[in-house]
Amino acid sequence: MDEIAYDRKIPVRYEADVAIFGAGMAGVSAALGAALRGARVLLVERFAVPGGNSTTGGVASFCGNTRGQGRAFDMVVEGLEAFGAVAPLDAGKSSRVFHHEILAVVLQELLLRHGIRLLLHTRFVDVLCMDGHIGACIVCGPSGPEAVRAKQFVDCTGEGELAARAGFPTMKGGGGGYQLPMSLLYFVRHVVNADRRREVPPGWFGSLEREDQLPMTSVWPNGPGSNAVKIKIPMFDSTDTESMTAAEIRGRRRMMEVLDYHQRVEGRNWIFDHCSPMIGIREGRRITGDYVLAVEDLRAGRSFDDAIAVGTFYLDGHKTDDDKRTYILPKDELAVPPYDIPLRSLIARGGDNLMMAGRCLSADQLALSSARVTTTCSMTGYAAGVTAALAAAAGTDPRAVSVRRVQDILLEGGAVLDKGKVRQLYAAGSDA
């Protein structure tokens, strides 16, 4: 492959105590955690709104326990409740649907209220790193290439972009080599007499005639007279440009085939409304941390002295090489007890000022299949933000920050780190 040398001076336009890249639920929570400790916070997001998969990706459902997740998540839920835009608690249920477009507004306003500088339509490009210390990052938005300086950085990109560019160790995929499958979400409206002109014209896409030809398809409510439809799109790599392009193309082709089947074969009174502007990614590049959380830790409900979050969701690891509703493990092995996530899994190995949260935390593939859900991402994000703010204030490596101090802050903010109490909260639901 040919190479070119590229050299130019980049203006340093932004300086912060803590710079966070990726404004999904982990990144938003990290920003709030750092700002509430008095840090100057910059949050960089490549799309038009914060929220990641939960907004831009259209995944309008919180998975896992929605109680005891800590201050950031509580603020998000309270905002949604103020708009009447989230389902009530229901004892024992593992999901809670919400209005994803309202969530985008709630997140935006929470960030601005707490003095967080938000950059939208801005992509991470590269990093300047020497001897494990990140000095600056290069970003590019409508203003062109610019530099960001910060004391501490938090990678919430989902693809571990900062760590990879800095040369820190990362992981990807599992035993079969592929990442956990992506899913595409599209939305339909119900009509009394479906407009036949809105059906998929013949000859454009493949034709599905039997139910067993469908990919894994999930349908859930999306407000009055509307549904969200999710289809599984496996065997693509979210860290590769051409593979991501192919995934989006494949997803929209499958969407039209599935829509055609539901309209033509099943006779559903659905018309196409819109598709989420990005495919939903479950697993990208995972950053190797000081500790790699393993599926055995989850199955044992393991406790850690440096616990900063408790996960509860089952091992939602679908097989990586087919598009059906099949799992890597037998279904009777998917449930896990509440388990700890250690702070060490949020500190990048080899770096002295890089942390991570969300779905690029340090975990093996099956452990990630549980810990990646938005509720747990919020907990890990908030803990990373608090720790990064304390490290920035003290001028230290995050490893020098008192774990007990971090845990006290999390507990003061309403996080529940006692696994026994987590069980009680989950079982109690709305009656607690």
N, C-alpha and C positions, 0 to 999 in steps of 0.2 A: 504494500500500500504506500502510495506517495505521501510525503509529509510536507508541510509548510511551516516556516517559523513566523510567529506572530508577536509583535512587540509594540506596545503603545502605553502611554501614560493614562491612568484612570483617575478621575477626581474622587477624593474621599468625601462623599456627600453625607454619610450617616455615621454617627458614633453613638454607642450605647454601652450600658453596663452588661446587658444580656441581649443577644441577638438570636432570634428563633426563626427557623426556616420551615415553612409548612404550617398552614393555619387550619388544619383539621382539628378534631376535638382535642387531641393531645397538644397541638401547638397553641391553641386558644387557652387551654388550661395552664400550660407552661407560662404563657404570657401573663395571665392573671396571677399565678402564683408568684412570679418575680415582681410584678408591679405592686402587689399588696405588701411586699417586703421593702418597698421604697426604691426599687431599681428603675433606672431608665431602660425602657424595653422597646425593641424594634421587632416587629413581626412581619415576615415576608411571605407573600402568598402569590402563586402563579395564576390563580383564577380570579374572577370578578368579585367573589364573596368568600368569607371564611366558612369553614365547616367541612371541607373536603368531601369524602364519600357521603356524609350525612346531608349535604346540601347540593353541591354540584353533581355528586354521584346519584342523588335521588334516593338514598337508602334511609327512608323515613321511619326508622324503628330503632329504639335503644334495646340492645341485647344485654342480658345479664341483670344483676341486681341494680336497681336504680336508687337504692337508699344507702346512706352511709358512704357515699363516694367522695365526700369532701366539699369544700366551699365552692370551688369552681363549678362543679356539676350541679350543685344545689342552686346556684345563681342561674344557670341555664334553664333548669326545670322550672324555677319560679318565674322566669321570663316567659316561657312557653305557656305556663298556667295562666299568667296575666292576660294572654291573648286567647285563652281557651283553645290552645293549639297542641295539646298533648293528651293522650288517653289517661284516665285515672289509674292509680295503682290497683292491681288485681293480684290477690294472694297466690303465690306459687307460680305465676306466669314468668316466662323468661324473656319477654319482650314488651315494649310499650311504644305504640306508634305515635308519630307527631307530624306536624305540617312542616315539611322541610324548607319551604320558601319563607315561612315565618321564622324558622330557626336561623336562617341567614341574617335576618334583620336583628334578631335578639343578640346573636353573637357580635355583630358589628357594633351595636350600641353598648354592650358590656365592655368591649375593648376600648371604645372611645371614652366611656365614663371613667375608666381607670387610667387614663393618660397614656395608653399604649399607642405608639406610632405604628400605623398599619400601612404597608405597601402592598397594593393589589396590582394585578397584571405585571408581576415582577418575578423573574425566574432566577434561581441560583445558577451561576455559571462556573465558578472556579474558586479555589481557596489558596491562600498563601500560608504555607505551614513550614515551620523549621523546628527540628528536634522535638516533635510532638506538640508544639504550641502553634495554634492558629492565630495569626496576626490580623488577617483581614479576609473578607470574602468578596468576590466580584458578583454583582447582580446585573441584570439587564431588564429594564422596563421601557415604557414609552420614551423616557429621557435618554436611553442608550446605556452603555456600560458605565457602572459606577461602583465604588468600593464602600464596604461596610466594615468599620472597626468596632470591636467589642472586647470586653474583658473575658466574657464567657459566651459560648455558643451552644445552642441546643438544636439537634437535628431531629425534626419531626416531619421530614419529607416523605416518610414511608419507604423510600428507596435508598436510604442511607447515603444520600448524595454527598454531603459534606465529608463524611468518613471516607468514602471511596476516593474522592478527589484528594484528600489529605494523605492517602496511602495507609490508613488504618485498616486492620483486618476486618473483613465482612464475611457473611454467609449468605447462601441463596439456595432455595429448593431443599429437597429431602433425599430419601433413599433412591427415589425414581428419577431424580434430577430436575423434575418440573416444580414450579411454584404452585401453591394452592390456587385453584381455578378462579378466574375472574368471573364477574356476572354483569350483565347489562340490564338496566332498568328502563322500561318505557311505560307510558301512561295512556289509558284509554278512557273514553267517556261512554256512558250508556245513552242510547236514544230509543224512543218508542218505535220509530220506523227507520232502521239503519239506512243511510244514504248509500245505495248500491254503487254509486260512483266513487265512494271512498275505499272500496275493496281493492286489494292488491291486484294489479292487472296481470294476466297470464303471460308467461314467457320471460319475466324479469328475474325471478328467483326460483329456487327449487320448490317442489310441491309436496307437502306432507299429507298423506292420506290416512294414516293410522296413529293412534295415540302413542304406540311404542316407538314411533319415529321422532317424537318430540324430545328436545333436550330437557333436562331438569327445569321445570317451570314452577314458580311460586307466584301466587296471586294474593294481594292483600288490599285492604281498603285504602282509599285515597280521597276521602271526603264524599259528599253526596253525589251519587251518580257517576262515580269514577273509581278506577282501580289502578294500582301499580302492578306491573308484571315484570318478574325477574327471571332471566334465563342464564344458564350456566355456559361459560365460554372458556374451555380449558386449553392448556398446552401453549401458552404464550408467556413471554418474558417482559415484565413491566420495566426492566432496567435497560432494554434494548430498543432503540428508536424504530427500526424496521419491524420488530416483533409487535410493539405497541400499535403501530400503524395497521398492521395486519389484524390485530385483535379488534380494533375499532371497526374495521371493514367487515370482518367476520361477524361481529356482534350485531351490526345493523342488518346484514343479510339474514341472519337467523331470526332477528326480530320480525322481519317482514314475512318470513316463512311461517313463524308461529302465529302471528296476527292473522294471516290468511287462513290457517287451519282453524283458528277459533271462530272466525267469521263464516267461512265457507262450509267447513265440515260440521262444526258444532252448532252453527247458526246463532252464535252469540250476538246480541245487539250492541256490539262495541264498534266505535270508530276511533281511529288513531288520533291521539292528542299531541303528544310530544315524546321525545326520547331524552334521557339525561345526556348532557354534553360531554360526559366522560364515562368510560367504562369503570366499573367498580373493581378495585384491586384489593385482594385479601392479603397477599404476601408479595413484598418486593425484595429489597436487599436488607438483610438483618445485620446490624452492627455487632461485632464481637465485643463484649464488655468484660469487666473484671470477673463477672460470673455469668455463665451461660445457663439460663433457666431450662431445665429438662422436663420432658413429659413425666418422668419418674417422680420429680418433685411435686407435680400436680396430683398424680395418682395417690401419693402418700399424704397429701395435704400438708406438705412440709412447712415448718416454721423457720424463719431466719431472724437473727438478732437485728438486722438492718432492714426489716420489712417496712415498705412504704406504700403498699397497696395489697388488696386482697382480691383475687379473681374467683369467679363462681361459675362461669359459663362452661358448658360441656366441650369436649374435644371435637370441634366442628371442622374436622379435616376431611374434606371430600377427596375422593381419588383424583389424582392429578392428570390422568390420561384418558378419561372419558367424560361425556357430558350428561351422564345420568345421575340420579340421586343415590350415589354409592359412596361409601366411606372407606378411608384407609384402614380403620379398625372395625371389628365387629360391633354392632350397635349396642350390645350389652357391656361394652368396654368404653363407652363414650363419656359417661358421667364421671365427674371428679368432685371431691369435697372442696370447700373453700381452701385456698392455698395462698401463701405469701409470695410476693414479688420483692426481691431484695434491691436496695439502692445500688448495689454493685452491678446489677444488670442494666443500669441507666448511665454508667460511666464508660466511655469508649476506651478500650484497651490501647495503650500506646500514646494516648493523648493526655494533656494536663489541663485543657480547658474546653473539652467537648463532652456534652452529655446527649442522650437521646431518649425518646419516649414514643409511645404509640406502637405501630406495627413494625418499626425497625429496631425495637429493643432487643437486647441480647437474649435469645431463646432459640431452642431447636424448633423445627417446623411444627410438630404436633403441639408443643407448649404454646407456640404462637397462635395456633388455631383457636385457642380459648382466650388468650390474653389480648388478642387484637381487637376485641369488640369495644364499642365506643365508651361504655361505662368505665372499663378498666383502662382504656387509653387516657381518659380524663384523669384518673388517679395517678397514673405514671407521669403524665404531663405536668400536673400540679406539683408533684414531688420534685421533678426535675427543675421546674422553674424556681421553686423555693430554694433548692440546693444551689442552683447557679447564682441566684441573687446573694445568698450568704457568702459564697466563694468570691464573687465580684467585690462585695463590700470589704472582705478581709484581705483581698489580694492573694488568694490561695488557690491551690488545686482543689476541685470538689471533694477529693478523698480526705482532705484535711478538715472538712466541715463536720461538726458533731452530728452523728446520726441521731442521737437522742434529741438534739435541738430540732432537727427536721421533723422527727416523729411528733414532738410536742406541738409544733406548728400545725401539722396535719390534723392531730386530734382536736386542737382548739378550733379548727375550721370545720369540724363535724365529720371527719373521716372515721370510719370504724375499721380498726386494724385487728380487733379481736375476732378470730374466726368463729368462735362459739356464738358471739353476738350477731355476726353476719348471718349465720343460719337462722337465728330467731327473726331478724329483720326480713329476710327473704320469705320465710314462712308466714309472717304476720301480714305482709302486704299493706293494704289500705286500712286494716283494722288496728294497726299499731299506734 
